[in-house]
Amino acid sequence: MNREANAKKTTYVSLLSNLFLAIIKWTFGYFGNSFALIADAIESTTDVFSSILVLLGIQYSSKPADENHPYGHGRVEVLITFMVVAFLVISATVIAFQSIQNIMTPHSTPRSYTLYVIGAVIIWKELSYQWVKRKSKEIKSTVLEAEAWHHRSDAITSAAAFVGIAIAVVMGDQYASADDWAALLASFFILYNAYMIFRPALGEMMDENLHEELIDEIRAVSKTVDGILDTEKCFIRKAGMRYHVELHAIVSSEISVKQGHDISHHLMDRLKTEFDYLGRVSVHIEPDDYHV
């Protein structure tokens, strides 16, 4: 299974999970009289829409390079990630506003059975985070990493809801607002997670140098290719699930232009074999006597 297909499969599973949990949370939050659980349901609902965006982004980013997009369409992942962040910020704002409204309005204590529901949700969402996060690292997907953080933020808001509901249930009606304070606290966690998603995506969009480890690996592999004496500059830009490389390789000044050309193609082929997630690889040949 290629990277794009793997990303789509992961996102479909994530989407169905979010949809199922949103229904569960809305149902038990409403009948269980827990706004913390309803707040959790609001976030899960936005997660469903963000998962749809992620699917659309993966679909578009998998389109091959063309005349107008020589580096492919992978950068759309960054735009989708920004939209996912916007969904998180909006949901956090809605939750915070409604929490404050509920804190100022006396209401009855949540039902105790909501604790069992929220406990199961916490475990499920943390497991979902770990699975999607592992997949995002395997296929080098920024937008899938954002999807993973959605699961983690959901687990955090659910944990806050659990604490708030537990206090309200154990302490009685006098502490019924603990449920709403938990939802308010959860909204700040959501905003923090939004930043954690936004920051690396911004670095990718700005071509920030975040790939030192990969650069070292590329240089090490390059020097094992016949005819390559050393490497000089190496620049990497990430676009979607692909890394585009510009490499300056040093060869003997005694060889012909054709030999240098052949060596550069052997190097490109070797790099793409060793690192199957590379996209466009450009090799610039430098003579060794130029560096004497």
Residue pairs with C-beta under 8 A, 6 or more apart in sequence:
1 9
3 139
3 140
3 141
3 241
3 277
4 58
4 61
4 62
4 241
6 135
6 138
6 139
7 58
7 135
7 139
7 141
7 144
7 241
8 55
8 58
8 59
10 131
10 132
10 135
10 144
10 147
11 51
11 54
11 55
11 58
11 144
11 147
12 55
14 51
14 54
14 128
14 132
14 147
14 150
14 151
15 48
15 51
15 52
15 55
17 124
17 128
18 44
18 47
18 48
18 51
18 150
18 154
19 48
21 44
21 121
21 124
21 125
21 154
22 41
22 44
22 45
22 47
22 48
24 117
24 121
25 37
25 38
25 40
25 41
25 44
25 117
25 121
26 38
26 41
26 45
28 34
28 37
28 113
28 114
28 117
29 35
29 36
29 37
29 38
29 40
29 41
29 114
30 38
31 111
32 110
32 111
32 113
32 114
32 117
33 107
33 108
33 109
33 110
33 111
34 110
34 111
34 114
34 161
34 165
34 179
35 98
35 99
35 102
35 179
35 180
35 183
36 110
36 118
36 160
36 161
36 164
36 165
36 179
36 180
36 182
36 183
36 186
37 110
37 114
37 117
37 118
37 161
37 165
38 183
39 95
39 98
39 99
39 157
39 161
39 183
39 186
39 187
40 118
40 121
40 154
40 157
40 158
40 161
40 183
40 186
42 91
42 94
42 95
43 88
43 91
43 95
43 153
43 154
43 157
43 190
44 154
46 87
46 88
46 90
46 91
47 87
47 150
47 151
47 154
49 87
50 83
50 84
50 87
50 88
50 146
50 147
50 150
51 147
51 150
53 80
53 83
53 84
53 87
54 80
54 84
54 143
54 144
54 146
54 147
56 80
57 76
57 77
57 79
57 80
57 81
57 143
58 77
58 141
58 143
58 144
60 73
60 76
61 72
61 73
61 74
61 75
61 76
61 77
61 143
61 239
61 240
61 241
62 73
62 240
63 69
63 72
63 73
64 72
65 71
65 72
65 73
65 279
65 280
70 280
71 237
71 239
71 244
71 279
71 280
72 239
72 240
72 242
72 279
72 280
73 240
74 238
74 239
74 240
74 241
74 242
74 279
75 205
75 239
75 240
76 240
77 141
77 142
77 143
77 239
77 240
77 241
78 142
78 143
78 201
78 204
78 205
80 143
80 146
81 142
81 143
81 146
81 197
81 198
81 201
82 198
82 201
84 143
84 146
84 147
84 150
84 197
85 146
85 194
85 197
85 198
85 201
88 150
88 153
88 190
88 191
88 193
88 194
88 197
89 191
89 194
91 190
92 187
92 188
92 190
92 191
92 194
93 187
95 157
95 183
95 184
95 186
95 187
95 190
96 184
96 187
96 188
98 183
99 180
99 181
99 183
99 184
99 187
100 184
102 177
102 180
102 183
103 177
103 180
103 181
103 184
106 176
107 176
107 177
108 173
108 176
109 168
109 169
109 172
109 173
109 175
109 176
109 179
110 165
110 168
110 169
110 176
110 179
111 169
112 169
114 165
115 162
115 165
115 166
115 169
118 158
118 161
118 162
118 165
119 162
121 154
121 155
121 158
122 155
122 158
122 159
122 162
125 151
125 152
125 154
125 155
125 158
126 151
126 152
126 155
128 151
129 148
129 149
129 151
129 152
129 155
132 144
132 147
132 148
132 151
133 145
133 148
133 152
135 141
135 144
135 148
136 142
136 144
136 145
136 147
136 148
137 145
139 241
139 277
140 238
140 241
140 242
140 243
140 277
141 240
141 241
142 200
142 201
142 204
142 238
142 240
143 240
145 197
145 200
146 197
146 201
149 193
149 196
149 197
150 193
152 193
153 189
153 190
153 193
153 194
156 186
156 189
156 190
156 193
157 183
157 186
157 187
157 189
157 190
160 182
160 183
160 185
160 186
160 189
161 179
161 182
161 183
161 186
162 182
163 178
163 182
164 178
164 179
164 180
164 181
164 182
164 183
164 185
165 178
165 179
165 182
167 175
167 178
167 179
167 182
168 175
168 176
168 177
168 178
168 179
171 178
200 210
202 208
203 210
204 210
204 238
207 237
209 236
210 238
211 236
211 238
211 243
214 236
214 243
214 275
215 234
215 236
217 275
218 231
218 234
218 236
218 245
218 247
218 271
218 275
219 231
219 234
221 270
221 271
221 274
221 275
222 228
222 231
222 247
222 249
222 267
222 270
222 271
223 229
223 230
223 231
224 270
225 263
225 266
225 267
225 270
226 263
226 266
227 251
227 252
227 255
227 259
227 263
227 266
228 249
228 250
228 251
228 263
228 267
229 250
229 251
229 252
229 288
230 249
230 250
230 288
231 247
231 248
231 249
231 250
232 248
232 249
232 250
232 286
232 291
233 246
233 247
233 248
233 284
234 245
234 246
234 247
234 248
235 245
235 246
235 247
236 243
236 244
236 245
236 246
237 243
237 244
238 244
239 279
241 277
242 277
242 278
242 279
242 280
243 275
243 277
243 278
243 279
244 278
244 279
244 280
244 281
245 271
245 278
245 280
245 281
245 282
246 282
246 284
247 267
247 271
247 281
247 282
247 283
247 284
248 283
248 284
248 286
249 263
249 264
249 267
249 283
249 284
249 285
249 286
250 286
250 287
250 288
250 291
251 260
251 263
251 285
251 286
251 287
251 288
252 287
252 288
253 287
253 288
253 289
253 290
255 263
260 285
261 285
263 285
264 283
264 285
265 283
267 283
268 281
268 283
271 278
271 281
272 278
272 281
